[in-house]
Amino acid sequence: MNTPPPAQLTHLGLYVDDMDAMVGFYTELMGMAVSDSGEFLGRRLTFLSRKADEHHQLVLVTGREAPRGTVLLSQLSFRLNDDDLGSLRWFRRRALELGAAGMEGRNHGNSWSIYFEDPEGNRLELYTPTPWYVSQPWRVALDFDRSDDEIRAETEKLIGETGTAKPVEVWQQELAARLAAQ
């Protein structure tokens, strides 16, 4: 087998128009800290992280060249702790307070997610994994007016009806076996 050496996705770079607004948004919403900043080749760069052992998880770079409304990024996703609807609700509330546009809650069966846009129209997802694997794509509206227990019960009922659900640990073992066989 020709298996690649381990590689972990650690950071993402975004071109921006308004550096101060974007730094403010990501520090206020995600609790990131500016770990470094400077200029290079006429562009301003700001490095942000939430982990002391990662110099940066997000780098913002001035010089976005696409006109507003041009989609440059499918989404930037942040994983929360497993089965943590409380944190998902916190981020939803805080993002709305910060003026996030296009807020949408989704139940994917294997995760509960919120999707919205940052100040420059980049789509963000924050999600909390559930204890189930559900074949994707699978999407049902997520109603935050329901209690955590009601959301969990509804999810379990709906995924039971799909015939494709299984405990996430079983799916992880199957995927690990497929990866090892490559």
Buried (B, 14 or more C-beta within 10 A) or exposed (E): EEEEEEEEEEEBEBBBBBBEBBBEBBBEBBEBEBBEBEEEEEEBBBBBBBEEEBBBBBBBBBEBEEEEEEEEBEEBBBEBEEBBBEEBBEBBEBBEEBEBEEEEBBBBBBBBBBBBBBBBBBBBBBBBBBEBBBBEEBEBEBEBEEEBEEBBEBBBEBBEEEEEBEEBEEBEEEEEEEEEEE
